[in-house]
Amino acid sequence: MRALLASLLAALACAAMAADFAIDPSVVRAGNGTVSALTAAEEIDPGEAVYKPTSTTAGLATCTNATKAAVAGIAINKAYTGQPISIVSTASRFVPGITNLTAGAILVLSKNPGAIAPSSDLASTHYPVILGVATASTNMMLDIMRGSVPLP
């Protein structure tokens, strides 16, 4: 798996930027995922990727910052600052609220806070975070893999 990640990242280092996936928060579902409860450190919508600024809080993740690239999971409910937020960290049948997926497509953390992007969005200086692989037009296998250094 690590060799696959290394070859993918090398191939994508010079790829053109693509648009983030549009997420419909009303259809985000945990599926058979592992759900954790945290407290929102900022406003978070269903389908947004989050990191843990502390052991009990969640904030919007981004691949342009090493700390914020440590994705803890994807939110499955709406929360404002100080409210409870539920996140999914792993799932073989996660519904991310994206309707135009192609089976086999790799989904990554975007440079835009909380957003999910196609793997072609990775660029130089980004901390690569693979969120998972699409298994159908509306489902994905959520299994987060984080790169510890930025792409060259």
N, C-alpha and C positions, 0 to 999 in steps of 0.2 A: 504494500500500500504506500509506503514511504517513497519507493522508487517511482510509482505512478504519480504521486504528488510532485516530486522533483521534476519529472519530465513535463508535466502539465504546466507548472509554473515557469519553466524555461521557455516553453512554447508560447506562453501568453505574455511574456515580458514586453514584447513589442506590439502587442495586439491593439487594435483601435478601440476606443471607448464606445460603449453601447449604453443605451438608456436603461435606467432601473426598471424593474418589473412594477407594473401597477398592481396594487394590492387592494382587494375588496375586504375591508375589515369585518363585514357582516358574515363572511363564510369561513373565517379562520377557525380551524378545529384542531384539537390535540391529537385526534385519532387514537392510536394506541400508545401515545407518548408518555414519557416520564415528566410529570408536572411538579414544579416547585413554586412556593409562594415567597414573594419579596415585597418590599415597599418601594414605590416609584420615587425616584430622586428628581424626576421631571415628568412632563406629560408624555405618555407613551400610548400608542395605538396598537390594536391587534395586528399581528403580522410584522411588527418591527423587531429587529434584532437588538438585543440588550446585553450590556456587560454589567459587572457588579463593582461599583465604585467602593462599596464596603461589603461586608459579609451578609448584610440584610437588605441592601438596596439595589435598585436596577436603574440604569441610565441608557440612553441611546448609544449603540456601538457604531464605530466608523473605522475603516481600514487605514486611515491616514495618521493614526496615533497608536503607539504601542500599547498603552494602557487600555484604551477604548476598543482595541481589536481583540481583546480577551473575551470573546463572546460567551455568554453564559447560556443563552437560549433565545427563543422567539416568543414574544408576548402573545397571549391568547385572549386578553381582555383589555379594555380601555381603563387607564388610570391617570389621575392627576397627581401632582406632587403630594407625597404623604399618604396616598391611598394604596390598598393592596393591589399587587399585580401578580398574575400567574404566568409562568413561562414554561415552555417545553424545551428540553435539552436534547432528547433523543426520541426518535419514533420511526418505525418502518412505514407507517401510513399517515404522515402528517399532511394536513390541508392548509397550505400557506396563504390562501386567498388570492392566488394567481391563477388565471384561467387560460393562459396561452403557453403552457409549458410543453416542451417536447421531451418524451421519454428519453432518458440518458443524458439530458442537459445537466451541466454542473452549475449549481447556484452558489454565489459567493457574497460576502459582505461588501457593500458598496462604500464609496468614499463619502456618500451622503448619509448623515446620521440616521441609523435605524433601517436603512433601505437594503433591499436584496437586489442583486444584479446578476446578469449572465457572466460566466467566467471570462468572456472577452473584455470585461470592464477592468480587470486587473491591469495595473500600470506600474511603471517605475516609481519607487518610494512607497508603494502601498504595502501594508502588512497583509499577506495573503491569508484569508480565512475562507475555507470551503465549508459551506453550511450543509450541503447535501446534494443529492442527485434526484432529478425528476423521475418518477416512476409511471406517471400518466399525465394527462393534460392539466389536472388540478391537484395532483398529489406528489409528494416527495418523500424520500427517505432522509430524515434529518439526523445527521451524524457529524458534528462539528469537528473540523481539523484546523488548527491554528499554526501559521508560520511564525517563527520567533524573531525573524529579521525581515527588514523591508526588501522588496524586489530591487535588484540593481537597476 
